[in-house]
Amino acid sequence: MSKNATILRNSLIVLALGAAFPVTWADPSPSFSVPMHSATTPPVNRTLDLTPPDIRDVMPADELNAALPNPDETELVGPETVQVQGAPPPPYVPGGFAALYWAATHPASAWRILAPVQ
């Protein structure tokens, strides 16, 4: 972009902002005309009912009486069943002199600087 085009663009932006600010600050107290609601009865306080429904209303009786399978039974595991067991990964322990700083900031796991990662 040439120098003249940049100057023209910047001056137009300043001009637009200069015209917009006085318009927004012209009337500091905007007035709204909202009609008053004149009711003969006072307003009713309503509360939201978040109690759960009765289980017999939600599920049919035959589903309630059906026995739930035990997920630990190995006889239920077939080719279409996937079972995942995992453990969290061990924390990263730096080596060298950085291990001393790490052990000072993590005193409960300081033994990890002496044990190999498995």
C-alpha positions as CSV (number, residue, x, y, z in Angstrom):
1,M,0.0,0.0,0.0
2,S,1.4,3.4,-1.0
3,K,2.1,6.1,1.5
4,N,-0.8,8.3,0.2
5,A,-3.3,5.5,0.4
6,T,-2.2,4.8,4.0
7,I,-2.6,8.4,4.9
8,L,-6.0,8.6,3.2
9,R,-7.2,5.4,5.0
10,N,-6.0,6.5,8.4
11,S,-7.6,10.0,8.0
12,L,-10.9,8.4,7.0
13,I,-10.8,6.2,10.1
14,V,-10.1,9.1,12.3
15,L,-12.9,11.1,10.7
16,A,-15.4,8.3,11.1
17,L,-14.4,7.9,14.8
18,G,-14.6,11.6,15.4
19,A,-18.1,11.7,14.0
20,A,-19.2,8.7,16.0
21,F,-18.1,9.6,19.5
22,P,-20.1,12.9,19.9
23,V,-23.2,11.1,18.7
24,T,-22.8,8.4,21.3
25,W,-22.1,10.9,24.1
26,A,-24.7,13.5,23.1
27,D,-27.4,12.2,25.5
28,P,-25.9,10.7,28.6
29,S,-29.3,9.7,30.1
30,P,-31.3,7.7,27.5
31,S,-35.0,7.6,28.4
32,F,-37.1,4.5,27.7
33,S,-40.8,4.7,27.6
34,V,-42.1,1.4,29.0
35,P,-45.8,1.3,30.0
36,M,-46.5,0.4,33.6
37,H,-48.4,-2.8,34.2
38,S,-51.3,-2.1,36.4
39,A,-52.5,-5.4,37.8
40,T,-55.1,-5.9,40.4
41,T,-53.5,-9.0,41.9
42,P,-49.9,-9.0,43.2
43,P,-47.3,-11.1,41.2
44,V,-47.1,-14.8,42.0
45,N,-43.7,-16.1,43.1
46,R,-43.1,-19.3,41.1
47,T,-40.4,-21.8,41.9
48,L,-38.9,-24.3,39.4
49,D,-39.6,-27.9,40.4
50,L,-36.4,-29.9,39.8
51,T,-37.3,-33.0,41.7
52,P,-36.8,-36.2,39.7
53,P,-39.9,-38.1,38.6
54,D,-40.8,-41.5,40.1
55,I,-38.7,-44.2,38.4
56,R,-41.9,-46.3,37.8
57,D,-43.2,-43.4,35.6
58,V,-40.1,-43.3,33.5
59,M,-39.2,-47.0,33.0
60,P,-41.5,-50.0,32.3
61,A,-41.8,-52.7,35.0
62,D,-40.1,-55.4,32.9
63,E,-37.0,-53.2,32.5
64,L,-36.9,-52.5,36.2
65,N,-37.1,-56.2,37.0
66,A,-34.4,-57.2,34.5
67,A,-31.0,-58.1,36.1
68,L,-28.1,-55.9,35.2
69,P,-25.1,-57.7,33.8
70,N,-21.9,-57.6,35.8
71,P,-19.2,-55.9,33.7
72,D,-16.4,-57.9,35.5
73,E,-17.7,-61.3,34.2
74,T,-15.3,-62.6,31.6
75,E,-17.9,-64.9,30.0
76,L,-19.7,-61.9,28.6
77,V,-16.6,-60.7,26.7
78,G,-17.0,-61.6,23.0
79,P,-15.6,-60.3,19.7
80,E,-18.0,-57.3,19.7
81,T,-17.1,-56.3,23.2
82,V,-14.3,-53.9,24.0
83,Q,-12.9,-53.6,27.5
84,V,-10.3,-51.0,28.3
85,Q,-8.3,-50.9,31.5
86,G,-5.7,-48.2,32.0
87,A,-3.5,-46.4,34.5
88,P,-2.3,-42.8,34.6
89,P,1.1,-42.4,33.0
90,P,4.0,-41.8,35.5
91,P,5.1,-38.2,35.8
92,Y,8.0,-36.8,33.9
93,V,11.2,-36.8,36.0
94,P,14.1,-34.9,34.5
95,G,17.7,-36.2,34.7
96,G,20.9,-34.7,36.0
97,F,20.9,-31.6,38.2
98,A,17.3,-30.8,37.2
99,A,16.2,-33.9,39.1
100,L,17.4,-32.3,42.3
101,Y,15.2,-29.3,41.7
102,W,12.3,-31.5,40.7
103,A,12.7,-33.6,43.9
104,A,12.7,-30.4,46.0
105,T,9.5,-29.2,44.4
106,H,7.8,-32.6,44.5
107,P,8.8,-34.1,47.8
108,A,6.2,-36.8,47.9
109,S,7.5,-38.2,44.6
110,A,11.2,-37.6,45.1
111,W,11.9,-41.3,45.2
112,R,11.3,-41.4,41.5
113,I,14.7,-39.9,40.7
114,L,16.3,-43.1,41.9
115,A,13.9,-45.5,40.2
116,P,13.8,-46.2,36.5
117,V,10.7,-45.3,34.5
118,Q,8.6,-48.3,33.7
